[in-house]
Amino acid sequence: MRLSNFTFLLWASLCLLCSGIGCSNSSTYEPLWNPPQQTDPEEPEEPDDVSFVVYNHLADSPDVNVSTVWEVTLSQNGVEKECMVFQSTCPVYDPSKGMIGSDRTALELVAGRTISWANFSFDGEVTVTARILDPSRVPMSSSVAVYPSRKHVSPSLSGQSVTFTLTEPGQYSVEVGAEGYRNGLMIFANPLEKDAPKSDDAAYRRVENATAADMAALPADRSGIYFARGVHDIGKYIVPAHVKNIYIPGDAYVYGTLVVENNPGVRIFGRGTLSAARLPYRASHSIEATGDSNGMVVEGITIADFTHFSVRLITTNNRVEWVKTIGAWTYNCDGISVFHYSTVKNCFIWANDDSIKVYRDGITFEDIVCWQLTNGNIIQMAWNDADAKDVTVRRVDILHADWNNNQFNRGVLGFVGNRYEYENNDNYLENYLIEDVVTETPVPVVLRVSPQAGYVSTVDGLTLRNWNVRQRDNGYKNYLYCSSPDHPFRNIVFDNFVFNGTKLTAQNWEQLMNMQTQFIETPTFK
């Protein structure tokens, strides 16, 4: 059958149009891991009087561990939503994953334990209902608390549920009975984000389900990286010099670590999760800055299952805020370390080594919630070479400390000094203020300020103000034990220091605290 002229022309035009689409050079396309036309779907529009955000996109992902012990719902002004609950479980000893001999001991001490956490953002007030899914792990008890106690949160009980209202952002622990913390629940109630980039922001390279190969192949045309919602597995990523912003939204889970070398002004932020669970043990600190990487900002994210330091910024003028570290089970899992003139605020630190490290001048830690496992000091003044002055630590709430002995690096406040006996490795500490410290549950040791003998490790100016701490009745000693007779501890002040319900005085302090002292000038008591 012959085609009419009109039909033939129409057919030819369509062929030309289709060939122009289908045969274009593929090199003109953006890589598949950055489709510029694609954006993350927006959440359904909420009423104007609702101001809380949950991140539930990962709830059905086989690559993320959802809690088998707890579930959480939130409500505000008549709107109720489920909130995804993550879980970390104490692993078993496995040398094939890079574990070392001491890890066997560490894991045996906390075997069978889990920790769960809910992560959301809000403004105003929000009501939280936490329901126990596995009563065999957390038997309901009439004794329930929500810590920190300074927040004055009052829970109510109904069946297997604990309900309470939060009026300000923070990190809260739901404590059921005396042993419920062994399968505990943390509530990470973040402030609402104010400057989150859009997923199609032209300054950011948006990556989807990124791998280490994808990250290595990123072109150097944008100063930001935006991890799209979903799961990524990037390995140990060395942040390129042109990248200044890395955004991890609440619905993104990034397996890997971020290392910044000689790259100042980098910001890592969001409400998502960075997990080291898929890397060999101690392969990398979770976030590290070295060299000239000054002015770092780490904000809002959760650092999970870390196997070395969670945050190690050995550079200057850094800021860490609203960061949560959780799920580290072996030794050498330190909390947050920053150097000169850096500030850490509103953070939760779960650690199995030193939590708060203040080794350099002008460091400030404020509004910190700590959960210490079996190793490390909560506040470590110095380890090896450290000369520091004008350090401030204030408002520290200690949920638990599970030390099984009173060795040199176990205490609320510690000073290890030149432990490995390096040459020319003295410690001079001056003008430390550590105030408003609370232990929510009794701890094994309070003061372990006992630097290594045989070297100069001294303190001139240490004020411990407004402490309210409790120590278990275990016979363990406390220490203010200077190592050098020529450089005694000087200007030590106990200002409203309450120990096991009794305020310390010049008459009672040594006996009350079972204190061991050496080469120390008489402290002042206020």
Buried (B, 14 or more C-beta within 10 A) or exposed (E): EEEEEEEEEEEEEEEEEEEEEEEEEEEEEEEEBBBEEEEBEEEEEBEEEBBBBBBBBBBEBEEBBBBBBBBBBBBBBEEEBEBBBBBBBBBEBEEEBBBBEEBBBBBEBBEEBBBBBBBBBBBBBBBBBBBBBBEEBBEBEEEBBBBBEBBEBEBEBEEBBBBBBBEEBBBBBBBBBEEBBBBBBBBBBBBBBEEBBEBBBEEBBBBBBBBBEBBEEBEEEBBBBBBBBBBBBBBBBBBBEEBBBBBBBBBBBBBBBBBBBEBBEBBBBBBBBBBBBBBEBBBBBBBBBBEEBBBBBBBBBBBBBBBBBBBBBBBBBBBBBBBBBBBBBBBBBBBBBBBBBBBBBBBBBBBBBBBBBBBBBBBBBBBBBBBBBBBBBBBBBBBBEBEBBBBBBBBBBBBBBBBEEBEBBBBBBBBBBBBEEEEEBBBBBBBBBBBBBBBBBBBBBBBBBBBBBEBBBBBBBBBBBBBBBBBBEEEBBBBBBBBBEEBBBBBBBBBBBBBBEEBBEEEEBBEBBEBEBBBBEEBEBE
